[in-house]
Amino acid sequence: MSWLQGRIDSFGHALRGIASLLAGEPNARIHLLATVLVVTLGLVLDVNRNDWQALLLIVAVVWLAEGMNTALEHLADAAVPEFHPLVRKAKDVAAGTVLVTAMVAVILGLLIFLPYLLS
């Protein structure tokens, strides 16, 4: 396999992972809707470059948390199919991380968008 074919295959694997995330995780679809709303609002309000940077960074962090949470859940389920308290703790911590990043994203969104909406 050539180097280029390996890179093309890597993109295919990544796209399959994104499709799996969106198809299998209801919260990922909520994040997708929120992402579309943030980008749309940013375009409509013509937010400045610094605000775009902050918005895109927090959107990426939320997606990162959701993706890693889902990956951890799949790996844990494959490794330990029966209930185990440590697996439960790991899943709870990962889910809590997604919740915290989503809450911070909402706060950041309000801090950025409210001045535009109020002016």
N, C-alpha and C positions, 0 to 999 in steps of 0.2 A: 504494500500500500504506500502510495506516495505521501509526502508531507502534506500537500494540498488536500488530498482526499481525506486524510486524517482530520484536518481542520473542518472540512465540510461535514464529515460524519459527526464531529463534536457539536456543531451547530444543530444538527438533526436531533441528537440526544437531548440537547438543552431545550429545543422547541417541544420535544415530546414530554419533557419534564414540566414545562409550563402548561401544556395542554392537560396533563394529568392533574396538576395542581388545581387548575380552574374547573376541571370536570368533577373532581372528587372532593373538593373542599368548599363548602358553602361560604365560609369566612373569606376565602380567596376571592370569591365572586363579589362579596361586599367590598373588599379592598379594591377590586377592579372598578366597581361603580364609584367609590370614593376617589380613585385616581382620575377617572374621567371627569368627575365633578371639579376636582381641584384644577386640572389642566384647563377645563372650559372656563371656570371662574377666573383663573389667571389670565387667560387670553381676553376675556370680556372686559376685565378691569384694567388690562394693560399694566400688569405689575412690573416693577423695575427688575433689573438684572439680579441684584442682591436677593430680592424676594423670590425670584425664580430659583436661584441656587438653593436657598433654604427649603423651598417647597419640594424641589426635586430630590434633594438629599433625604428629607424625612420620608417621602414616598418610597424611596429606595430602601431605607432602613425598615419600614413596615413590611415591604415585600421580602426583604432578607429574613426578618424574624418569622414571618409566616412560612416561607419556604423551608427554613431550617427546622421549625417546629414540625412541619409535615414530614420532612425527611427523618427526623428523630423518631416520630411516632411509627413510621413504616419500619424502620430498622428495629425498633424495640419490639414491635409485634412479630417480626420475623424471628428475632433472636429468642424471645421469651413469649411464646403464644399464650401461656397460662398467666393468671394474675400474679404479679409480684409487687410488693410494696415499694421497692426501689424504682421499678419501672414506672409505677404510678407517680412517684415523686418527680422523676425526670420529666415525664409528660406534663405534669402540673407546672413545673418551673418553666418549661418551654412555652406552654400556653400563657402563663403569666407574663412572660417576656413580650409576647405578641400584644397582650392587653396593654401593658405599659407603653409600648411604642405607639400603639394606636391612640392612646389617650394623649400622649405628648404631641402626636401629629395633629390631633384636633385642637389642642391648645395653641400650637404654633400656627395652624391655619387661621384661628380666630385672631391671633396677634397680627398676622399679616393682612388678612382680608378686611377686618373691621375698619381700620382707618380709610381704606379705599371706599368701602360701602358707606361710611358716614360722611365722606367729603363730597 
